[in-house]
Amino acid sequence: MPFENPSREQIKSILEQAGVIAVVGLTNNPDRPAYEVSEAMLHRGYRIIPVNPKGEDVLGQKGYASLADIPEPIDIVNVFRRAEHTPPIAADAVAVKAKTLWLQLGIASEEAARIASEGGMTVIMDRCIKVEDAILRPNRNQA
């Protein structure tokens, strides 16, 4: 059966309950969508954890080289990587017991969805977390 995103109400609930968002593919390039989206989510009160190969800090937030290096629970793993790179990220997200795997707008992988779902995670694909949060939670407190 082909993948289907959760309902808008379920996505709203996920966003309401989330506090920590690990962003895979977030670097210090302000021209990249990952930077813009993460900055907006930070201003909307979420805790953002950058995940990139260099483990560099971004937006004043401590960065890590991998999900496994993050020393706290992760609510959402938000992915800004090409679809073919997402299955191992899904496996890493399952390994750290993250609650939700979120593949950004334009990114979809049935394999990543299967890995995450079989690992007990909720999966959202081909949706922008910034747009969904703004639509579903317009009155969210700004940080």
Steps between C-alpha positions, in 0.01 A plus 500: 500500500647840409604737775248752625578793731318527832188717507532875558366449854768237569770732361370782720520271802856398412602866478321587826684225686842560342769704666825371353559486125825351369559642151708271278673704231500833686812708434599865536394592147211751537407452134402136558140402580616303807639819653191710427256236625704425813535869583123542475436196718752626757313832514175309545634349822636163392845384606705438186797261493716524184627168360768523233823312419721763665286522813506877461287733710225679304266782605674510837403137565749222578546274200575129480649278231230233538169432669677248725718780641202699632483453879126563544166364374395613152137562411535562126782419259452756222694396189643729231683237295426344163261205509769242425681601822197466726483122574816502717375818671172321573694208651703743714178674611353164606822415686481820709127445562386825339122529478452641148694490173416807292626518142478856374307625199615326183651204687332159511633148546281194539802312640570766765129505588497122537812498721366774725147358519625152581713663770192650663538854366242726343603604148422820310636549148500772236369764738667815635502504880512882501189527281312230693579665834392843373171364360412261781631706792472867393501628858807309617703713735798661336827456687 
